[in-house]
C-alpha cells in the first residue's frame, strides 16, 4: 500500500478513537446550570429594555413602555 493511503487511514482511525473517547467521557457528566442563567423576568407586550447597568451585585435592566422612533 502506498504510504499516503496508510497515513490517511491512520489519521482517520486516530480521529474516530478520539471522538469515541470524548463521547464516553462527556456521557457520564452532569452539567449543573450556572447561577445567573435563570430567567427572572419576562417582558410584557409593548415593554422594551431601555438600558442595562452593570453593578457589583449583578446586571440591572431598565424596562420601559415608551416606544422610540426607529431610524
Buried (B, 14 or more C-beta within 10 A) or exposed (E): EEEEEEEEEEEEEEEEEEEEEEEEEEEEEEEEEEEEEEEEEEEEEEEEEEEEEEEEEEEEEEEEEEEEEEE
